[in-house]
Amino acid sequence: MSIDKDTQHGRDTHEQDLTYENEQSTVTIPLKEYDSLRDQSKYITDATLIATIDKIEFFVKELRKHIVRKL
């Protein structure tokens, strides 16, 4: 099986890349909104990641029950 490089990867990809080549855009937001977004980046908000962290915490607590420290 051979893949036609001109239509699959070559020409189509090149033409698509050219459409983005001259795109330049700047988004302007108020300073308060920027500060708010910047503060939000300090916290974990993804529900899946939070659930994973909670599960890790649970397993760590379970493991601590089996630790015996000799003095």
Secondary structure, 3 states (H helix, E strand, C coil): CCCCHHHHHHHHHHHHHHHHHCCCCCCCCCHHHHHHHHHHCCCCCCHHHHHHHHHHHHHHHHHHCCCCCCC
